[in-house]
Amino acid sequence: MTTNQIGILSGIIAALIWSGFILVSRLGGISELTPYDVIAVRYITCALLVTPIWWLHWRKKRFDIRLIFASLIGGIIYAIFAFQGFSQAPASHAAALLPGLMPFFIIVLAYFVNHERASRQQWLGVFIITLGIGLLLTPLWLSQAFTLGHGYFIAAALCWSLFSVLVKRWNISPWQVTISLAYVTCIVYLPIYWLFLPKAISWSAWESVTIQAFYQGVLASIVQVVFYVKAVQSIGPSSMGALMAMVPFISGISAVFVFDEPATFSLIIGLTLVSGGAWFAHSRLISRRCFGQ
């Protein structure tokens, strides 16, 4: 397989895990656990699992300032925004806002941070995605159903987009990202969580803790990050951001059935436009036939 093919395959795997992440995170958001509990479970599990890898290959290497900064953005800050959102807004809305806003944020940030220019095709794809998000948010805004949770999702998308661009700029490897996200988050976050933040973890919540530990700590924090960063390095953050925006239709429609969320006309069309715009921005066939790129 070529580097580009490996990057696309890695991106697809990351996108599928992301789809499940949205559903499992909403499940945690409506469970007895607090958002702060879910963050703690996620990164404690991840840190324990990557410790043997760190000990064998990375223990003599220092965490430089770039790794720490990227980990704070893509770890603690992103997680706080995202999981607060999952506790306050529907998963189907998260499906559109989290991965849907990433292409726009990544293209803009990649231009200013990495001096990468997006193609006309990518901009048109982002325009279609923006129409979909606007179609979803406008009825919420007019009916005063737009909540702080929706704002948290927007902030989380911005944090993850900045994290993606920095990973590309600083050429951080997948395992460097995974290990630093786990350890930096635990070292900085856990003392604050233990001393000051509300907690609801108990033996009676073992089922919720187990589900969150497996998906958040193993699949989302390790497997997904490795594939995501591999894709970013192979096909670039702009293309990866467009590919990740294909998540909305999968997770959004699934959320309607799993959580019995309302399948409104604006939601269905919005999710379709977001995913269609992502495919448009990423399709090489369109690029060759319409733009000669």
Buried (B, 14 or more C-beta within 10 A) or exposed (E): EEEEEBBBBBBBBBBBBBBBBBBBBBBBBEBBBBBBBBBBBBBBBBBEBBBEBBEEEBEEEEBEEBBBBBBBBBBBBBBBBBBBBBBBBBBBBBBBBBBBBBBBBBBBBBBEBBEBEBBEBBBBBBBBBBBBBEBBBEBBEEEEEBBEBBBBBBBBBBBBBBBBBBBBBEEBEBBBBBBBBBBBBBBBBBEEBEEEBEEEBEEEBEEBBEBBBBBBBBBBBBBBBBBBBBBBBBBBBBBBBBBBBBBBBBBBBBBBEBBEBEBBEBBBBBBBBBBBBBBBBBBEEBBEEEEEE
